[in-house]
Amino acid sequence: MREVRLVYFAWVRERIGLGDEIVSLPDDVVTAGDLIAFLKNRGEDYAAALEHENVIRVAIDQEHVDHDEPLGSPREIALFPPMTGG
């Protein structure tokens, strides 16, 4: 297991009810997609926030990545909804 700081933005934060947290990730959480699947199983709030996982954006140490991107050993992972123009 490894610990990582997760940061949540916009409606992801609102639905989970946290702005950030430190989470111990199991060894089988290897990609950004694995992380989303892992989080969805942490409770109803997480499942609701990440229900449409294909639209969730992920940034590892402030760099946007695809869901198949390996996590490596990040200091911070951010999850947020798609950006809208304005």
Secondary structure, 3 states (H helix, E strand, C coil): CEEEEEEECHHHHHHHCCCEEEEEECCCCCEHHHHHHHHHCCCHHHHHHCCCHHHCEEEECCEEECCCCECCCCCEEEEECCCCCC
